[in-house]
Amino acid sequence: MKPEITYDDFSKLDLRVATVLAAREHPNADKLLLLTVRMGEIEKQIVAGIRGHYSPDDLVGTQIIVLNNLEEAVLRGEESCGMLLAASDAGEVIVLRPDKKCADGATVR
């Protein structure tokens, strides 16, 4: 288990509901997918290490949970502007999703 954090630490995370508009395989990495997501009026690209667990077609049109204020990074030559949240269980990766349709950009608390 990781060290305890305070509520103030947690409140710095900007977790949002996002809709996947497009998904494709990363051209230079076997484990990565490139996702274009919408959160309200904003569209971003996220690089996610879920290739092999999800196909791009399975994700388009679905809602996911995104860490919206993660520092931008370039992963294998592609810009990533956030992080998709997922769980790992016995080598399987499970993308976290709302159980009901939400407004794009809805805050997760």
C-alpha positions as CSV (number, residue, x, y, z in Angstrom):
1,M,0.0,0.0,0.0
2,K,1.2,3.5,-0.7
3,P,1.5,6.2,2.0
4,E,-1.6,8.0,3.2
5,I,-2.4,11.3,1.7
6,T,-4.4,14.2,3.0
7,Y,-7.7,15.4,1.5
8,D,-5.8,18.5,0.2
9,D,-3.5,16.1,-1.7
10,F,-6.6,14.3,-3.2
11,S,-8.3,17.5,-4.0
12,K,-5.5,18.4,-6.4
13,L,-6.6,15.6,-8.8
14,D,-8.9,16.7,-11.5
15,L,-10.8,13.5,-12.3
16,R,-13.3,13.8,-15.2
17,V,-15.7,11.7,-17.2
18,A,-14.6,11.7,-20.9
19,T,-16.1,10.2,-24.0
20,V,-13.8,8.4,-26.4
21,L,-14.2,10.0,-29.9
22,A,-11.5,8.1,-31.7
23,A,-9.0,5.3,-30.8
24,R,-6.1,3.9,-32.8
25,E,-3.0,1.8,-32.3
26,H,0.2,3.6,-31.5
27,P,2.5,3.2,-34.6
28,N,5.6,2.7,-32.5
29,A,4.5,0.8,-29.4
30,D,2.9,-2.6,-29.1
31,K,1.1,-1.9,-25.8
32,L,-0.2,1.6,-26.4
33,L,-3.4,3.0,-27.9
34,L,-4.0,6.6,-28.8
35,L,-7.3,7.9,-27.6
36,T,-9.0,11.2,-28.6
37,V,-11.4,12.1,-25.7
38,R,-13.9,14.9,-25.2
39,M,-14.5,16.5,-21.8
40,G,-17.1,19.1,-22.3
41,E,-15.8,21.6,-24.9
42,I,-12.2,20.2,-24.7
43,E,-10.7,17.5,-26.8
44,K,-7.4,15.8,-25.8
45,Q,-5.2,13.0,-26.8
46,I,-4.3,10.4,-24.2
47,V,-1.8,7.6,-24.7
48,A,-3.0,4.5,-22.8
49,G,-1.2,1.2,-22.2
50,I,-4.3,-0.9,-22.8
51,R,-3.5,-2.4,-26.3
52,G,-4.0,-6.1,-26.1
53,H,-6.7,-5.7,-23.6
54,Y,-9.1,-3.5,-25.6
55,S,-9.4,-3.0,-29.3
56,P,-9.9,0.6,-30.6
57,D,-13.4,-0.2,-31.9
58,D,-14.4,-1.4,-28.4
59,L,-13.6,2.0,-26.9
60,V,-15.1,4.5,-29.4
61,G,-18.3,6.0,-28.0
62,T,-17.7,4.8,-24.5
63,Q,-17.1,6.9,-21.4
64,I,-14.0,6.6,-19.3
65,I,-12.5,8.3,-16.3
66,V,-9.5,10.5,-16.9
67,L,-6.9,12.3,-14.7
68,N,-7.3,15.6,-16.5
69,N,-4.5,17.7,-14.9
70,L,-1.6,15.3,-15.3
71,E,1.5,17.0,-16.7
72,E,1.7,16.5,-20.5
73,A,4.2,14.0,-21.7
74,V,5.4,12.6,-25.0
75,L,5.3,8.8,-25.1
76,R,7.0,7.2,-28.0
77,G,6.7,10.4,-30.1
78,E,3.0,11.0,-29.2
79,E,1.7,13.7,-26.9
80,S,-0.4,12.5,-23.9
81,C,-2.5,15.1,-22.1
82,G,-3.9,13.1,-19.2
83,M,-4.3,9.5,-18.0
84,L,-7.0,7.0,-18.4
85,L,-7.8,5.2,-15.1
86,A,-7.8,1.4,-15.1
87,A,-7.5,-1.5,-12.6
88,S,-5.2,-4.5,-12.9
89,D,-6.3,-7.9,-11.8
90,A,-4.3,-11.1,-12.5
91,G,-2.7,-9.6,-15.6
92,E,-6.0,-8.2,-17.0
93,V,-6.6,-4.5,-17.4
94,I,-10.1,-3.1,-16.7
95,V,-10.9,0.4,-17.8
96,L,-12.8,2.4,-15.2
97,R,-16.1,3.7,-16.5
98,P,-19.3,5.3,-15.1
99,D,-22.1,2.8,-14.6
100,K,-24.6,5.4,-16.1
101,K,-24.2,7.9,-18.9
102,C,-22.8,11.2,-17.6
103,A,-22.2,14.6,-19.1
104,D,-18.8,14.9,-20.8
105,G,-16.5,16.7,-18.3
106,A,-18.5,15.7,-15.2
107,T,-16.3,15.8,-12.1
108,V,-15.4,12.6,-10.3
109,R,-15.2,13.0,-6.6
